[in-house]
Amino acid sequence: MEQGHKTGTAIVTLVVGLIIGAAVAYPIGSNMGEDNNTKSSSMSATSSEGVDGVTVGGAKMVRSKDIVDNAVNAKNVSTVVAAVKAAGLVDTLKSAGPFTVFAPNNDAFNKLPDGTLDTLLKPENKQMLAGILTYHVISGTYTSADLKVMAQKGETLTSVQGGVLTPVMENNSLMIKDAKGNVVMIDTPDVISSNGVTHVITSVLMQ
């Protein structure tokens, strides 16, 4: 009984936090084509680094496809693809951009308390889900090389949702720190698409 009480409390706490984050989200789609980052804006739209043909989830990612069309072929990010569809963000992420997307892999969503994902995917929670996902999206193209420079300078990124993400270096590895102080690993960096770059990460970023 005690364990069940702790799990229930964790779910309630997480969902409340997500509601608060979504409440301050930008109107979906209205600002996603603009560079709302105040730092490193010059490199965000001009960097072209990255390797064409990176394999993600058993599928080859290519520059000729947009972020969504690349992601739908990768088996290890199927959950975030389903979430993007449920949140109504497909057309936005297929637009010209450019965008930088920190895409949680399936294992990242499995780390959430039981029932959390099912709750977020319900139609009535569409706005909440959109707020969470747009916290993972940055206007502009930021490759791992760009992010490493930012980490060295102590610079931050402002997400489309309005929250802050911080590139950091730990043990010579590039990581992303969210607003709650969680430091998240980048599993696969620099997945280059026609309208931006995706970095596959190992945990869901929290605000």
ZAKOLBA-625244 format. One record per residue (C-alpha): x, y, z. Coordinates in steps of 0.2 Angstrom, whole numbers, always signed. Last residue first. Layout:
# ZAKOLBA-625244
+-------+-------+-------+
|     x |     y |     z |
+-------+-------+-------+
|     X |     Y |     Z |
...
+-------+-------+-------+
END
This chain:
# ZAKOLBA-625244
+-------+-------+-------+
|     x |     y |     z |
+-------+-------+-------+
|   +51 |  +112 |   -84 |
|   +55 |   +94 |   -88 |
|   +65 |   +86 |  -102 |
|   +60 |   +68 |  -106 |
|   +75 |   +57 |  -104 |
|   +87 |   +48 |  -116 |
|   +90 |   +61 |  -130 |
|   +89 |   +60 |  -149 |
|   +96 |   +76 |  -156 |
|   +87 |   +82 |  -171 |
|   +92 |   +95 |  -184 |
|   +83 |  +107 |  -196 |
|   +71 |  +109 |  -210 |
|   +79 |   +97 |  -223 |
|   +85 |   +85 |  -210 |
|  +101 |   +82 |  -201 |
|  +102 |   +70 |  -186 |
|  +116 |   +79 |  -177 |
|  +117 |   +69 |  -160 |
|  +111 |   +51 |  -156 |
|  +110 |   +47 |  -137 |
|  +111 |   +64 |  -130 |
|  +111 |   +62 |  -111 |
|  +100 |   +73 |  -100 |
|  +105 |   +83 |   -85 |
|   +90 |   +87 |   -74 |
|   +91 |  +104 |   -66 |
|   +72 |  +107 |   -66 |
|   +74 |  +119 |   -80 |
|   +82 |  +106 |   -91 |
|  +100 |  +102 |   -93 |
|  +106 |   +95 |  -110 |
|  +122 |   +85 |  -111 |
|  +138 |   +85 |  -122 |
|  +151 |   +73 |  -116 |
|  +169 |   +78 |  -110 |
|  +165 |   +71 |   -93 |
|  +151 |   +83 |   -92 |
|  +148 |   +97 |  -104 |
|  +133 |  +108 |  -103 |
|  +119 |  +114 |  -115 |
|  +106 |  +124 |  -105 |
|   +87 |  +123 |  -109 |
|   +76 |  +138 |  -104 |
|   +57 |  +138 |  -106 |
|   +46 |  +148 |  -118 |
|   +37 |  +134 |  -127 |
|   +47 |  +138 |  -142 |
|   +63 |  +134 |  -132 |
|   +75 |  +147 |  -126 |
|   +93 |  +141 |  -127 |
|  +107 |  +145 |  -114 |
|  +124 |  +151 |  -114 |
|  +138 |  +147 |  -102 |
|  +152 |  +151 |  -114 |
|  +159 |  +133 |  -115 |
|  +141 |  +126 |  -116 |
|  +137 |  +137 |  -130 |
|  +152 |  +131 |  -140 |
|  +147 |  +113 |  -136 |
|  +130 |  +117 |  -142 |
|  +136 |  +124 |  -159 |
|  +147 |  +108 |  -162 |
|  +132 |   +97 |  -157 |
|  +122 |  +106 |  -171 |
|  +110 |  +120 |  -167 |
|   +98 |  +125 |  -181 |
|   +85 |  +138 |  -178 |
|   +70 |  +139 |  -167 |
|   +71 |  +127 |  -153 |
|   +60 |  +112 |  -149 |
|   +59 |  +101 |  -133 |
|   +49 |  +113 |  -123 |
|   +37 |  +112 |  -139 |
|   +34 |   +94 |  -134 |
|   +28 |   +98 |  -116 |
|   +17 |  +113 |  -121 |
|    +9 |  +102 |  -135 |
|    +5 |   +88 |  -122 |
|    -4 |  +101 |  -111 |
|   -14 |  +108 |  -126 |
|   -19 |   +90 |  -131 |
|   -25 |   +85 |  -114 |
|   -43 |   +83 |  -118 |
|   -38 |   +72 |  -133 |
|   -30 |   +59 |  -122 |
|   -11 |   +56 |  -126 |
|    -5 |   +65 |  -110 |
|   -15 |   +53 |   -99 |
|    -8 |   +37 |  -108 |
|    +9 |   +45 |  -105 |
|    +7 |   +47 |   -87 |
|    -1 |   +30 |   -83 |
|   +14 |   +23 |   -75 |
|   +27 |   +36 |   -69 |
|   +39 |   +42 |   -83 |
|   +54 |   +32 |   -87 |
|   +46 |   +23 |  -101 |
|   +45 |   +40 |  -110 |
|   +64 |   +40 |  -110 |
|   +65 |   +22 |  -116 |
|   +55 |   +27 |  -132 |
|   +68 |   +40 |  -137 |
|   +66 |   +58 |  -132 |
|   +68 |   +70 |  -147 |
|   +78 |   +86 |  -144 |
|   +72 |   +96 |  -159 |
|   +82 |  +110 |  -167 |
|   +71 |  +119 |  -180 |
|   +73 |  +128 |  -196 |
|   +59 |  +130 |  -199 |
|   +52 |  +127 |  -217 |
|   +36 |  +117 |  -211 |
|   +36 |   +99 |  -207 |
|   +37 |  +102 |  -189 |
|   +22 |  +113 |  -189 |
|   +12 |  +101 |  -200 |
|   +15 |   +87 |  -187 |
|   +11 |   +97 |  -172 |
|    -7 |   +92 |  -168 |
|    -3 |   +86 |  -151 |
|    -8 |   +68 |  -154 |
|    +3 |   +68 |  -170 |
|   +18 |   +74 |  -160 |
|   +14 |   +62 |  -146 |
|   +14 |   +47 |  -159 |
|   +31 |   +53 |  -166 |
|   +37 |   +54 |  -148 |
|   +32 |   +36 |  -145 |
|   +40 |   +30 |  -161 |
|   +57 |   +36 |  -157 |
|   +66 |   +20 |  -156 |
|   +58 |   +13 |  -172 |
|   +65 |   +27 |  -183 |
|   +55 |   +28 |  -200 |
|   +43 |   +41 |  -193 |
|   +57 |   +52 |  -187 |
|   +64 |   +55 |  -205 |
|   +47 |   +61 |  -212 |
|   +44 |   +71 |  -196 |
|   +61 |   +81 |  -197 |
|   +60 |   +84 |  -216 |
|   +67 |   +73 |  -229 |
|   +81 |   +77 |  -241 |
|   +94 |   +78 |  -227 |
|   +93 |   +59 |  -224 |
|   +90 |   +48 |  -209 |
|   +94 |   +29 |  -212 |
|   +82 |   +18 |  -202 |
|   +87 |    +5 |  -188 |
|   +81 |   +16 |  -174 |
|   +92 |   +30 |  -180 |
|  +105 |   +28 |  -193 |
|  +114 |   +44 |  -198 |
|  +114 |   +46 |  -217 |
|  +121 |   +64 |  -219 |
|  +133 |   +68 |  -205 |
|  +132 |   +85 |  -196 |
|  +138 |  +103 |  -199 |
|  +127 |  +115 |  -209 |
|  +127 |  +130 |  -197 |
|  +118 |  +145 |  -203 |
|  +102 |  +147 |  -194 |
|  +107 |  +145 |  -176 |
|  +125 |  +151 |  -179 |
|  +120 |  +170 |  -179 |
|  +107 |  +168 |  -165 |
|  +120 |  +162 |  -153 |
|  +111 |  +171 |  -139 |
|   +94 |  +179 |  -138 |
|   +84 |  +164 |  -144 |
|   +67 |  +168 |  -151 |
|   +72 |  +163 |  -169 |
|   +55 |  +164 |  -177 |
|   +46 |  +150 |  -187 |
|   +39 |  +142 |  -171 |
|   +31 |  +158 |  -166 |
|   +13 |  +156 |  -170 |
|   +13 |  +137 |  -172 |
|    +6 |  +133 |  -155 |
|    +2 |  +149 |  -145 |
|   +17 |  +150 |  -133 |
|   +16 |  +139 |  -118 |
|   +13 |  +147 |  -101 |
|    -1 |  +135 |   -96 |
|    +9 |  +120 |  -103 |
|   +22 |  +122 |   -89 |
|    +9 |  +123 |   -75 |
|    +0 |  +108 |   -83 |
|   +16 |   +98 |   -84 |
|   +20 |  +102 |   -65 |
|    +2 |   +96 |   -60 |
|    +5 |   +80 |   -71 |
|   +22 |   +76 |   -63 |
|   +15 |   +79 |   -45 |
|    +0 |   +68 |   -48 |
|   +10 |   +54 |   -55 |
|   +23 |   +55 |   -41 |
|    +9 |   +54 |   -28 |
|    +1 |   +39 |   -36 |
|   +17 |   +30 |   -36 |
|   +21 |   +34 |   -18 |
|    +3 |   +28 |   -12 |
|    +6 |   +12 |   -22 |
|   +22 |    +9 |   -13 |
|   +14 |   +12 |    +4 |
|    +0 |    +0 |    +0 |
+-------+-------+-------+
END
